[in-house]
Amino acid sequence: MAISNFAPAISILAALFFAASTIASSDAPFIVAHKKASLTRLKSGSERVSVSIDIYNQGYATAYDVTLNDDSWSQDVFDIVSGNTSVSWERLDAGTVLSHSFELEAKTRTVFYGAPAVYFRVPTKSLTGLAYSTPILPLDVLADRPPEKKFDWRLLAKYGSLVSVISIVVLFVYLVSTPSKSSASKASKKKALNRRCK
């Protein structure tokens, strides 16, 4: 049942990859943008969203006037803490990467979806190209999450010495009970020497 729900998405992705490979083989810039977002819960109970976007030029020509515009973050839901959601670069050479990041703070509880657009101008034409980034997973902002189970240092303090003593005793017994390779090889050499002498 779940696989049939993903069938249309998989076919669309396959068509996009086919179109991307066809376009990338031509002598023009081919922009790929990868967007990542992560949530960080602060001690004050608020939550920050760290967004980073990497823009790759996988084509064979330089892209000029590259503009990243990520206006999908609603001002009713998020406040910008650091960075900008829009930035421009003069050029993006073939085979290079540009990175941009910014941080937002959530104001209300919501599930958020979004994707930025990257605009660029092809060097020989006045046409403007358009590339979309990879989609991000839905962000469940300010959701009630169970507390993370952290390592309990009290257990280490209570049972740590006992575990270390038992480990040392087991290691000692193992070393005493197993013959070393050098003594085993000496014994086999002595047996072989004794056989030759007889």
Salt bridges, closest charged atoms under 4 A:
GLU47 OE2 - ARG41 NE 3.61
GLU47 OE2 - ARG145 NH1 2.82
ASP54 OD2 - LYS36 NZ 3.46
ASP65 OD2 - ARG121 NE 3.00
ASP70 OD2 - LYS35 NZ 3.24
ASP79 OD1 - LYS107 NZ 3.32
ASP93 OD1 - ARG91 NH2 2.70
GLU103 OE2 - ARG48 NH1 3.46
GLU105 OE1 - ARG48 NE 3.52
ASP144 OD2 - ARG109 NH1 3.61
ASP152 OD1 - ARG154 NE 3.22
